[in-house]
Amino acid sequence: MRKIIECIPNFSEGRNPARIKEIVDAIESVPGIKLLNVSSGVSTNRTVVTFAGDPESVVEAAFRGIEKAAMIIDMRNHIGVHPRFGAIDVCPLVPVSDVTMEETVEYARKLAERVGTELSIPVYCYEHAAFTEDRQSLANCRIGGYEGLQKRLGTDFDKPDFGPASWSVSVAKTGAVTIGARNFLLAYNVNLNTTSTQLAQSIALDVRESGRIKKDPETGNIVLRADGKPEKIPGTLPKVRAIGWYIEEFGLSQVSMNLTDLSVTPLHIAFEEVSKKAAEKGLRVTGSELIGLVPLNSMLEAGRYFLHKQKRSTGIADDEIIRIAVKSLGLDDLHPFDPNTKIIEYLLAEDTERRLADRPVSKFVQLTANDTPGPGGGAVSAAVAAMGIALAGLAANNSAHKKGWQHKWEEFSDWAEKAKYFQQTLLRLADEDSSAFIQLYNALNMPERDEQMTLNKKKVLAEASKAAINIPFQIMQNAYSCFDVFNQMAQSANPNTISDTGVGACCAKAAVEGAFLTIKINALNCSDDTFMQDILQKAEQISELADEKFESIMQLTERKIQGLKKKSE
């Protein structure tokens, strides 16, 4: 998976299109990010920009947007109904894929320090990026708003985390900014077969974390705690905010939720709980609606959850898992659901025409036959191994759904998942090998017109040759690891798939040897003898072990085929 974080800065300008464009243009000037949404409000005099990309690019884009906003927005003249703290009111970073919250905190603090140091703007870090517990709350960080900032900066207690801690003409113009790291917030509505707002709100009170106020069942009076405040019955879904409302456009009521931490309450659990509470009130959920974008992993988790409920294998293509999620959640109830425009990772996907793994087989073959560098033997080895392990996935999925084998579905689903993992890894390595060889080819053809250029060439060539050895070595390792899956399928899978398992093992064997040959030829350009000898020794061991496992699987395959032959006679 690609490392992706999202950034949603809120700028205190919603009325001047030219200024808004300047800020957005500054953000978009950074390669590696994609603009997802720009939403402005006249009465709030505020613009919310949403963009995403790799972490380093997102941090740079956020800085440029903040820098531009600080130049063109004067908070001394700002009027709007929305509470605000500065020209850049709040700037959260959100981990989307393959990035931990801890890493996101580091990026947020890195951005905060740079804004404070280079732009001389007071910065308060909030939520996960906060340095103190009281500043985890965004409300606490912005207490008093812009108007109260001058007084706050004069106290040691309210000093910002970065930037100037005193009032000045510059700070009066920009105000302060809150920069933080928070979880992905998913806006999600569940549709009900009723027009009753009251029933929808009752379900919302049942499920939302804050719950409902407790009342005496006999008198109907509010039950008070010892401190005089109303006692509450907590809801069933932690990290969920919810209300019920009626949507005139569709003639139905919804439970509208904000899922503030998908690791605590994921999409499918929220759907299931609302469905349960609706049924208790004699209602039925007809579908649901995602507002904005959703992380890929949330859709895959939902699809796997419903497949498990059906006792079906989850080791299938992501597209099919997502289709199951869409249908099970009823995400196409009110609008068509297009994964390519609703899933963040798909919306951010790079041009697939540049990826070998996404090309038709015929195009892959044609590119290989060209006289240009890459794809070569390493990439072809990876692709062959990926096709081979896909056959093991076929055997596992076929066995998971075989009539009379229902009790074995989970076992084979796990093996199908393993096969899918190797398939995806090997396809990625096919692309990486092609790129590594192109870099080696370019390094070999660098000019050597003077001593400095010769030194540069040696340095670049040393790095490129190691990459061109490391990638096919990883292909060897993964192709060899596939034999465990082939062995299990040969022993326990549906006997009718035994030839597929055998063909897959042949592909893995060819991939191990093909990647080994690629290592040997690229090792000729490696000047690091210790590194080269270590890799060659390990590769030789893998090759010998692969021979043993291959022969064992072939013998088992032949015996099973003979057994099927006798059975049919």
TIZA-131603 format. One record per atom (N, C-alpha, C): x, y, z negated. Coordinates in steps of 0.1 Angstrom, whole numbers, plus 5000, padded with zeros to 4 digits. Last residue first. Example, Ala and Ser with C-alpha at 12.3 -4.5 7.8 and 13.67 -1.06 7.14 Angstrom:
# TIZA-131603
512849784929513749894929512950004921513249434922512349554922513249674922
//
This chain:
# TIZA-131603
487845535140487845415149486745315144488045735122487145755133486945635142489845645104488545665099487545675111492245655119491645525115490245535111492445935121492345855133491745715130492846005095491646055102491345975114495345895091494245855083492945895089496846035109496745895111495545835103496746285096496246265110495946125113498146215073496746255072496046245086500646165082499946065075498446095075501346415093501246295102500446185095501446565070500546605080500246485090503546455056502246445050501146475061505646525073505346385071503946365065505546795072505246735085504946585083506246845045504846885050504546815063508846755046507946695037506446715041510046935064509946785067508946715058509747175050509147155063508947005066511347135028509947145026509147125039513947105041513347005032511847015031514147355054514147235061513547115053514147535032513047535041512947405050516647475021515447435013514247435022518247575042518347435038517147395030517547855041517347775053517347625050518347925015516947935019516647845031521147895018520347815009518847815012521648095037521947955040521147865031520948325022520148295034520348145038522948325004521648304999520748265011525148375021525148255013523648225008524448625032524548505041524548375033524548785010523248765017523348645025527248765003526248734993524948705000528548875026528748735022527648685012527649145025527349055036527448905032528749235001527249245003526849135014531449205007530849144995529349124997531849355030532049215030531349145019530649605046530649565032530649415031530249655072531649675067531749635052528349515097528349545082529849545078527949415121528149555120528249605106527349145118528649185125528949335124524949125107526049125098527349165105523249105129523349235123524549245113523448825133523948915143524149055138522448715108523848685113524348785123519848815108520848855097522248835102518848675129518848825130519848875119518948415120519748455132519848605133517048435100518448405097519348445108514748475114515248585106516648565102514548225126514648345134515248455126514248055104515448045112515648165121511848145094513048135085514248135094510148115116510448245111511648255102510047835119510647915130511048055125508747785095510047725098510747805109506247905100507147955089508547905091505347755122505547895124506547945113505047505110506047515121506347665123503047565092504347535086505447545097500947605110501347715102502747695096500647345119501047455129501647565121499747225096500947185102501547285111497247355092498347365082499647335088495947265115496247405113497347435103495846995109496647035121496947185120494046995087495446945086496346995097491347045086492247155089493747115088490146815079489946855093490846975096490446785051491346715060491246755075490547075032489646995041490546925051493447045010492447115018491547025026495446914996494146914990493046984999497946885010497546785001496046784998498147115027498246975033497846865023497847315008496747295018496847155024500247284995499047264987497847234997502047345016502147215009500847185002501347605022501147505032501147365025502147734998500747735002500447625012504847684999504147634987502647634991505747815022505647665022504847615010505948085018504748035023504547885023508548125010507548115000506248065005509748155036510048035028508948015017508748405042508348295051508548165043510048555022508548545022508048425031512748525029512248485016510748465016512848625056513148485052512548435039512148885051511248805059511548655057514348965036513048965029512048885038516148945057516348865045515048855037515349145074515149005078515348905067516049365055514649345060514449195065518849355052517949335041516549295045519949415077520149285071519149255060519249675081518949575092519249435088520249795059518849785060518449675070523049765065522449705053520949685054523149925087523449785089522949705077522650185077521650125087521949975088524850235061523450225055522550155064526950225080526950135068525550125062526150425097526150285102526150185090526550655082525150625086525150475091529350635078528450635067527050595071530350635104530650525096529650515084529450885113528950765119529150645110530951055096529451055095528850925101533551005106533150975092531650965090533151105132533450965130533150915116532751365127531651295133531951145132535251435117534151445108532951365114536951395139537151315127535851315118534951405170536051455161536051365148533151255185534051355192535151405183531451025186532651035177533651125183527850975186529151015192530251025181525950685179526350815175527650855181525150425184525350515195525650655192524750305160525850255168526150345180522550445151523750465144524950415153520550345168520950485169522250515162520550085159520850105173521250255174519650125133520950065135521450095149517050225138518050305131519450255133515950005150516150125158517150215151515949825129516849795140517049925149514149945112515549925107516449905119511749925127512350055124513850045120511549645127511649715140512249855138511249595100512349535107512649615120508849725095510049765088511249715095506949565110507149705113508549755107507349325096507549335110507749475115506549385070507949365073508249365088503749395073504449515070505949505073503449125079503049225089503749355086504149015054504948985066504649085077502149115037503549145034504449125047499848995047499949135047501449185046500548715043500148765056500348915057500848705016501948685024501748735038498148765008499248845004500448835013496748545020496448685025497648775021497648335005497948335019497748485024496548414980497948404981498348404996493848394987494348524983495848524984493648114991493348205002493948344999494048034965495047994975494848084987491648124954492948174949494048144959489747974968489748124969491148184965490247724958490747754972490647904975489247764932490647714934491147754948486647834937487547924931488947894933485447604949485547724956486547824950484947354939486347384942486547524947482247314938482947324925484447354927481647274965481247394958482047414945481847064983483147104975482847234967479647024997479946924987481146964979480847195025479647135018480047025009483347445021482947305026481747255018484447675013483047675017482547545023486947615007486247684997484747675000487947525032487747425021486847485010488047755046487247645051486947545040489947895031488647945032487647835037492247725035491747745022490247795022492547735063492347605057491747625043493048015066491847945073491547815066495448035053494248105048492948045053496947895070496847835057495647905050496848075092496247935093496047865080498348275081496948305083496148165085500848175082500248175069498748205070501248215110501248085104500548085091501148495113500148415120500048275114503448555098502148605094501048525101505448425113505148375100503748425095505348595136505048455137504648395124506148835125504748825131504348675132508748775117507748815107506348795112509848725142509848625132508848655121509548975154508848855160508748745149511349125138509949155138509049045144513748985145513348995131511849025130514049015173513948885167513348885153512349335178513249225182513049095175510549615191510749505181511649395187513849745194512649715186511449715194515049945221515349875208514049865199513849845254514049945243514349875230513149685274514549695272514849805261510249475266510849595271512349595268509149265252509849235264510549355270507949385231509049305228509949275240505749505244506749595238508049515235504349275251504949355261505949445256503649175225504449095234505149185245501949385217503149345209504149265218499949365236500849485235502049455228498849115229499449135243500349255243497849165203498949065205499649095219497249515197496849385202498049295204498649665167498449655181497949515185499149675140497849715145497649705160501749605137500849515131499349555136503249825148503149695155502049615150502150155148502350035140502249905148501350355164502850345162503150225153498650355165499350325178500850305176497750455141498050305142498650265155498850725125498550685139498850535140497950675091498850725101498350675115495150745071495950645079496750715090493350885057494750935057495650845066491150745058491050875064492450935065491950515045491650505059491650645066492250615019493350565026493150545041489550695013490650795013491750735022486650625030487650565022488950645024484950755048484650765034485750705025485750715074485550855070485250865055485850445077487050525082486950665078483450335068484650325059485850415064480450485069481650465078482850455070477250425065478450435057479550395066474350625072475250525076476550535068472250695043473050735054473850625059470750545025470250675029470950725042471950285025470450295023469950435028474550205026473950255039472450275038475050095002475650225005475150285018474349864987473349944995473850084998476049704975475749824968474649904975476149504994475749464981475349594973477049635017475749575017475249545003479649725009478649815014477249765013480849475002480649584992479549674996480949345026480149285016479849395005482749525039481349505045480449445034485049485024484349615024482949605029485549225033485349245018484549385017486049265059484949185056484549205041488349425058487249475065485949405061490249255046489749365039488449425045489648905052490149035056489449145048489748685022489348715036489848855039489648554997490948565005490548585019487548504982487848644983489148664992484848274988486348304987486548454989482048274966482648274979484048314978480048294946480948184947481548164961478748524944478148434954478948304955480348654926478948614922478348514931482548684943482648594931481248554926481448884959481848754965481948644954481249094941480049034947480248894953483949134936483049114925481849044930485049204961485449074954484449044943483749454965483449344974483849204968484849604944483349574944483049454953487549604951487149544938485649504938487349744975487849604975487449534962486449994966485649914975486049764975488650064950487350054944486349974953490750074968490749964958489349954952490250304983490150174989489950064979488350564967489650494969489350354975486050774985486250674975487650604978484651114988485551004992485750904981481251234987482751254988483451124992479151024970479351164974480851194975477450734979478750794975478850934980474550584968475150684977476450734971472450284970473250384964473950474974469350104966470650124973471450234965467150044951467050014966468450034973466349894921467349974928467249944943463149904906464149834914465149934921461449894874461849954886462849864894460749814849459849774859460249844873462649864831461549964831460649934843464549664835463849664822462649764822465449754860464649634859463849624846467149964852465949994860464949874859469149824838468249914831467049954839470249684860469749614849468749704841471149894877470149794882469449724870473050014860471850084864470749994869474849794860474249834848472949924850475649774887474949664881474249704868476850034891475649984899474949874892478950014873477950114872476750084879480349804885479749784872478749884869481249904909480249794909479649774896483050114901481850144909480850034908484250074867484350074882482950094888485250204839483950174845484050184860488050204838487250164826485850124831489050284861489750164855488950114843487750514868487350384875488050264869486650754851487750674850487350534855484250894856485550974854486750884852481750904877482550804871483950864869478851064874480251094876481050984869475650994889476650974879478051034884472151004890473351064895474451054885469650804898470550824887471850874893466950944917468250884916468750894902463750904935464650954924465950884923462651004968462950904957463750974946462451144992461251104985461550994975464551265005464351115007463151065000464251534998464551495012464351345015463851534971462751554980462951514994464951354946465451404959464351414969465051404911464251364923464851434935467351264886466651374894465951314905469251214856468251164866467651284873472751194850471451264848470551194858475951114834474751084843473551164839479251014831478351114829477151094838481450764817480350794827479450914822483050644799483650734809482650754821481050344793482050444789482650524801477750274794478950284803479950394798475750274776476350144778477650154787475550544751475150474763476050354765474750574716475650574727475150494739472450764701472650624705473550624717473251014675473050974689473250814691471851254653472551124655472251074669472351604651471551484655472351364657473751724620473751724635472951594639474051714593472951794598472851784613475951544583476351684585475251774591474651304583474851364570475251514571472351324611473451274604473651344591468851284618470051374616471151294608466651204643467351154631468651234630463751374653465151354655465851304642460551204651461451314647462951274650458751004655459251074667460251184664457850844635457450984635457751064648458750584643457350604638456950754639461350594653460250534661458850554656463250884652462550794644461350724651465750904677464550954671463950844663468951014689468150904682466950974675469751124721469551164707468551054701471850914741470650994739470551024724475050904758473850844753472650944751477650954766477151034755475750984750477850774788478650754776478050834764474750664803475850754802476550744788472550474801473950434806475050534803470250594791470650464787472150434790470150834805470350844791470850704785469450724830470650804829471050814814466850624824467950534827469350604826465650874820465650774809466750674812465750984845466551044834466650954823464050814859465450824863466250884852461650874846462150744845463650744849461451154853461451114839462050974837461151154880462351214874462551164860459650924900459650984887460951024882459450794923459550944924459651004911461250484929460250564922460450714925463250304933462050294940460950364933466450474933465350404926464050404935469950484939468550514944467550424937472650634923471950504926470450534928475550814932474150814929473550684932478650944922477950824927476550824923481851074924480451114923479551004930484650994906483850954917482350994915487751114900486351134896485551094908490750974890489951004901488451014896492251134861491851014868490951064880494751394862493551334857493151214866497051624853496951494860495651434854497351984859497251864851497251744860497452334852497952224861497952094853496052634851496052514844496452404855497452964852496952854859497052724850496653324847497353194845496753084853496953624866496353544856497253424853497953794886497753654889496953574879497954054875497454034888497153884891499054024849497654084851497054054864501553934856500553844851499153894851502554184866502554064874501553964869502454344843501654384855501454264865502154124815502854214824501954254835502353944784501554014794502454114802504353644780503953784776503253844787505553424788504653414776504253544771506053294821506153394811505153384800506552924824506253064828506353164817504852654806505852704815505552854819502952644786503952544787505152584796502152954769502052854780503152754779501252994734502253014745502052914756499553004712498952984726499953014737501153044690500352924691499852894705502253294693503153174694502353054697500553544712500653454700501553344703500053684734500753754724500953674711498553544751499953544754500753614743495953604741496553474739498053474741495553864751495553844736496253704733495453804778496453904773496653884758493253634782494553584784495653674777490553694781491253664768492653634769489853714808489753834800490453814786490153464818491053564822491053684813489153254790489153294804490253394807488553154765488753294766488853344780490352854773489452924763489653084764491652684789491152804795490252884786492352474772493452544779492952674784489852384764490752434754491852524761488852284788488152394782489052464772490552064793490652174802490052304795492151884767490851944772491152064781494751854760494151754769492851804775495452034741495452084755495051974765495551894718494451994719494452044734497851734720496551674721495451774724500451864743499851854729498351794731501051854769502151824760501651804745499151704796499251794784500451754775498651534816499951604817500151694805496051444812497251354809498551424810494851764804494551624805495851534803497252034813496051974807495851824811499452304809499252164814498152094806499552634819499152544808498852404814501752884829501152754833500752674820502053214841501953124830501153004833504353264868502853254864502853174852506653294883506453374871504953384867507453144904506453234907506053324895509552984894509753054906508753154909508552884868509852944870510053034882505852804871506252894861507552964863506152634893505252754894505552854883507852444883508252524895507452644896506352334862507652404859508052494871504252224877503952324867505252404864505452024892504852134899504652254889506351864871507351914881506752034888503851794861504751874853505851934861502951634882502151754877503051844869504851434884504651524895503951644891504351314858505651364862505551464873501751224862502051324851503451394854502151034881501351154885501651264875503450834866504150904877503451034881501350774849502650824843503450894854499450664866499150794860500450854854501050534896500550524882500250664877500250454928500850554920500250544906498750304947500150264944500950374936496450574952496850434955498350414953495750804936494750734945495150594947495951034909496550914916495450834924495651374912494951254909495551134916496151694898496751584907496051454902494452014896494651874891495351784902494452324889495052244899495452104894492552624884492952484879493452404891492852884894492252854882492652724876494753104907494652964909494152914895494253344895494053334909493953194914492653244864493653304872493353294886490353154851491553174843492653264850486753164850488053154857489153204848483353064854484453094845485853074852481453204881482153084875483253124866480553434891479853384880480553264874483053704896482353584900481653514888485453924906484153914899483553784905488654074905487853954907486553954899490554264901489454304909488454194911492554144888492054264882490754314889493553944903492453904893491854034887494053944936494354024924493154004914495653734960494453754951494853834939497953714974496853784981495653804972499953574959500353694967499053774971498753354948499253454939499653584946498253214972497153274964497553384955500853134979500053224988498953294980501452974957502353084960501553184969499552774959499552854947500352984950500352664984498952714982498952814971502852574977502752674988501352744987502252374958503052494954502852604965500852194973500152264962500952394958502852104990501652174996500952254985504551984971505052094979503852174985502851774962503451874953503852004960502451634986501351704979501851804970505051544992504351635001503251704994505351364970506251484972505651584981503151174973503351264962504251384964501351175005502451114996502751224985497951295002499151255009500151185000495251535003495951424998497151385007493051794993493951735002494651624996490552034989490951894986491851844997489752334973490452274984490852134980487252564965487852434961488452364973486952894957487152794968487852674962484853154946485753044943485752954955482553314938483853374943484953274941480053234931481153194922482453264925478753334953478353384939479453344929480053194974480053344973479753394959482252924975480952974970481053124969483652664997483652804991482252844986485652395003484252434998484352564991487252175023487352315018485852355015488851855025487651935023488052075019491251735033490051655033488751745032494251755050493251835044491951755045497051565043495851575051494851655044500651575044499351585037498251595047502851555061502651445051501451465043504051895063503851765069503651655058502552185053503452085048503151955055500652365060501952385067502952265063498352345046498552255057499852265064498852555027498752415023499052315034498652775044499852745036499952605032496052745053497152735062498452705055494652805029494552675035495652645045495353075026495752975015495752835021494353195049495753205046496253095036491653135046492353065057493853075054491053305025490853155023491653085033491353545037492253505026492253355024489253535056490653555061491653505050486953515041487353405049488853415054486153615010486953665021487553545029484953474990484153574998484853625010486253334971485253264979484453344988488853284950488453364962487453284970490453144930489553244927489253344939490752794938491252934939490153034937491552484926490452584927490952724927493052194941493152324935491952414937493251884940492051964942492252104935495051614955495151744948493851824951495951274953495051374957495251504949498551054964497851124953496951234960499750744974498950854977498450914965501850514989501750594977500950724981500450235006501150365007500850444994500849885000500050005000500950125000
//
